[in-house]
Amino acid sequence: MKTAANRVCNDSGRRTGRVASYDMTVRAENDNALLLVDISQSSAADDLVSVTLVEVTGGHVEVTFFARKATAAVWDVGERVILRSEVNVSDGDWHRVEITRYE
């Protein structure tokens, strides 16, 4: 099993409060596949809806984070963060994917 980890930091390079954590073992034989969709709504005053997509794209794990105000009339994704693994996971072997998102 091959393990790849991506660390998410704020603009100053330091970790802040953890928002979400995902840990999965995947075995992909296709170059493209949807692995996870997580939609959650903040209970804070900012009332944000955040979306996390984890997918295999071109053989690599790709993680997309984005958020918007729950009260917005139009779907405006605002700032989007995309992370892509260096390891090709569509080789039929088992791979462990660990993702931790920080504020």
MARTORPA-287878 format. One record per residue (C-alpha): chain; residue number from 1; x, y, z. Coordinates in Angstrom, 3 decimals. Layout:
BEGIN
<atom chain="A" n="NUM" X="X" Y="Y" Z="Z"/>
...
This chain:
BEGIN
<atom chain="A" n="1" X="0.000" Y="0.000" Z="0.000"/>
<atom chain="A" n="2" X="1.306" Y="3.470" Z="-0.903"/>
<atom chain="A" n="3" X="0.476" Y="6.431" Z="1.311"/>
<atom chain="A" n="4" X="0.326" Y="10.068" Z="0.274"/>
<atom chain="A" n="5" X="-0.537" Y="12.933" Z="2.603"/>
<atom chain="A" n="6" X="-1.301" Y="16.552" Z="1.784"/>
<atom chain="A" n="7" X="-1.123" Y="19.144" Z="4.533"/>
<atom chain="A" n="8" X="-3.259" Y="22.276" Z="4.339"/>
<atom chain="A" n="9" X="-1.959" Y="25.464" Z="5.937"/>
<atom chain="A" n="10" X="-3.132" Y="29.067" Z="6.137"/>
<atom chain="A" n="11" X="-1.398" Y="31.929" Z="4.261"/>
<atom chain="A" n="12" X="1.347" Y="32.172" Z="6.880"/>
<atom chain="A" n="13" X="2.092" Y="28.439" Z="6.543"/>
<atom chain="A" n="14" X="0.751" Y="27.535" Z="9.995"/>
<atom chain="A" n="15" X="-2.067" Y="25.104" Z="10.712"/>
<atom chain="A" n="16" X="-5.215" Y="26.488" Z="12.265"/>
<atom chain="A" n="17" X="-8.366" Y="24.799" Z="13.646"/>
<atom chain="A" n="18" X="-9.358" Y="21.491" Z="12.065"/>
<atom chain="A" n="19" X="-12.570" Y="21.638" Z="10.048"/>
<atom chain="A" n="20" X="-12.858" Y="18.141" Z="8.589"/>
<atom chain="A" n="21" X="-10.919" Y="14.904" Z="8.373"/>
<atom chain="A" n="22" X="-11.282" Y="11.999" Z="5.936"/>
<atom chain="A" n="23" X="-9.417" Y="8.688" Z="5.908"/>
<atom chain="A" n="24" X="-10.143" Y="6.062" Z="3.276"/>
<atom chain="A" n="25" X="-8.548" Y="3.153" Z="1.486"/>
<atom chain="A" n="26" X="-9.250" Y="3.019" Z="-2.244"/>
<atom chain="A" n="27" X="-8.582" Y="0.631" Z="-5.090"/>
<atom chain="A" n="28" X="-9.150" Y="2.240" Z="-8.471"/>
<atom chain="A" n="29" X="-8.801" Y="0.643" Z="-11.876"/>
<atom chain="A" n="30" X="-10.295" Y="3.572" Z="-13.822"/>
<atom chain="A" n="31" X="-8.661" Y="6.970" Z="-14.342"/>
<atom chain="A" n="32" X="-11.797" Y="8.849" Z="-13.247"/>
<atom chain="A" n="33" X="-14.104" Y="8.130" Z="-10.306"/>
<atom chain="A" n="34" X="-16.053" Y="9.995" Z="-7.639"/>
<atom chain="A" n="35" X="-14.981" Y="8.832" Z="-4.160"/>
<atom chain="A" n="36" X="-16.722" Y="11.216" Z="-1.743"/>
<atom chain="A" n="37" X="-19.051" Y="14.221" Z="-1.616"/>
<atom chain="A" n="38" X="-19.463" Y="15.941" Z="1.752"/>
<atom chain="A" n="39" X="-21.850" Y="18.885" Z="2.121"/>
<atom chain="A" n="40" X="-22.127" Y="20.542" Z="5.520"/>
<atom chain="A" n="41" X="-23.651" Y="23.733" Z="6.879"/>
<atom chain="A" n="42" X="-21.969" Y="25.836" Z="9.536"/>
<atom chain="A" n="43" X="-23.954" Y="26.648" Z="12.659"/>
<atom chain="A" n="44" X="-21.907" Y="29.820" Z="13.129"/>
<atom chain="A" n="45" X="-23.119" Y="33.329" Z="12.352"/>
<atom chain="A" n="46" X="-21.435" Y="33.247" Z="8.919"/>
<atom chain="A" n="47" X="-23.936" Y="30.524" Z="7.868"/>
<atom chain="A" n="48" X="-21.597" Y="28.892" Z="5.331"/>
<atom chain="A" n="49" X="-22.315" Y="25.771" Z="3.319"/>
<atom chain="A" n="50" X="-19.076" Y="23.937" Z="2.562"/>
<atom chain="A" n="51" X="-18.573" Y="21.242" Z="-0.051"/>
<atom chain="A" n="52" X="-15.737" Y="18.740" Z="-0.256"/>
<atom chain="A" n="53" X="-15.263" Y="16.584" Z="-3.356"/>
<atom chain="A" n="54" X="-12.779" Y="13.710" Z="-3.418"/>
<atom chain="A" n="55" X="-12.345" Y="12.094" Z="-6.803"/>
<atom chain="A" n="56" X="-9.881" Y="10.285" Z="-9.014"/>
<atom chain="A" n="57" X="-9.113" Y="12.496" Z="-12.012"/>
<atom chain="A" n="58" X="-6.634" Y="11.335" Z="-14.608"/>
<atom chain="A" n="59" X="-5.491" Y="8.607" Z="-12.219"/>
<atom chain="A" n="60" X="-4.674" Y="10.983" Z="-9.331"/>
<atom chain="A" n="61" X="-6.687" Y="11.782" Z="-6.211"/>
<atom chain="A" n="62" X="-8.052" Y="15.302" Z="-6.465"/>
<atom chain="A" n="63" X="-9.644" Y="17.081" Z="-3.497"/>
<atom chain="A" n="64" X="-11.742" Y="20.217" Z="-4.018"/>
<atom chain="A" n="65" X="-12.959" Y="22.418" Z="-1.158"/>
<atom chain="A" n="66" X="-15.323" Y="25.344" Z="-1.631"/>
<atom chain="A" n="67" X="-17.950" Y="27.225" Z="0.366"/>
<atom chain="A" n="68" X="-20.737" Y="29.776" Z="-0.026"/>
<atom chain="A" n="69" X="-23.254" Y="31.616" Z="2.143"/>
<atom chain="A" n="70" X="-26.353" Y="29.496" Z="2.713"/>
<atom chain="A" n="71" X="-28.516" Y="32.575" Z="2.081"/>
<atom chain="A" n="72" X="-26.967" Y="33.409" Z="-1.322"/>
<atom chain="A" n="73" X="-29.543" Y="33.472" Z="-4.106"/>
<atom chain="A" n="74" X="-27.047" Y="32.375" Z="-6.750"/>
<atom chain="A" n="75" X="-24.509" Y="29.558" Z="-6.432"/>
<atom chain="A" n="76" X="-21.242" Y="31.500" Z="-6.187"/>
<atom chain="A" n="77" X="-18.512" Y="29.087" Z="-5.133"/>
<atom chain="A" n="78" X="-16.195" Y="31.917" Z="-4.132"/>
<atom chain="A" n="79" X="-12.705" Y="30.728" Z="-3.308"/>
<atom chain="A" n="80" X="-11.983" Y="27.154" Z="-4.325"/>
<atom chain="A" n="81" X="-9.000" Y="25.071" Z="-3.228"/>
<atom chain="A" n="82" X="-7.901" Y="22.065" Z="-5.301"/>
<atom chain="A" n="83" X="-5.240" Y="19.581" Z="-4.162"/>
<atom chain="A" n="84" X="-3.882" Y="16.825" Z="-6.402"/>
<atom chain="A" n="85" X="-1.838" Y="13.804" Z="-5.352"/>
<atom chain="A" n="86" X="1.530" Y="13.047" Z="-6.915"/>
<atom chain="A" n="87" X="0.828" Y="9.297" Z="-6.756"/>
<atom chain="A" n="88" X="-1.198" Y="7.617" Z="-9.510"/>
<atom chain="A" n="89" X="-3.886" Y="5.561" Z="-7.768"/>
<atom chain="A" n="90" X="-5.596" Y="3.954" Z="-10.779"/>
<atom chain="A" n="91" X="-3.160" Y="1.036" Z="-10.902"/>
<atom chain="A" n="92" X="-5.419" Y="-1.573" Z="-9.261"/>
<atom chain="A" n="93" X="-3.425" Y="-1.506" Z="-5.989"/>
<atom chain="A" n="94" X="-4.806" Y="-0.403" Z="-2.619"/>
<atom chain="A" n="95" X="-3.967" Y="3.175" Z="-1.571"/>
<atom chain="A" n="96" X="-4.672" Y="4.981" Z="1.684"/>
<atom chain="A" n="97" X="-5.922" Y="8.557" Z="1.361"/>
<atom chain="A" n="98" X="-5.818" Y="10.821" Z="4.416"/>
<atom chain="A" n="99" X="-7.181" Y="14.356" Z="4.188"/>
<atom chain="A" n="100" X="-7.396" Y="16.881" Z="7.010"/>
<atom chain="A" n="101" X="-8.811" Y="20.333" Z="6.338"/>
<atom chain="A" n="102" X="-7.882" Y="23.277" Z="8.553"/>
<atom chain="A" n="103" X="-9.413" Y="26.746" Z="8.752"/>
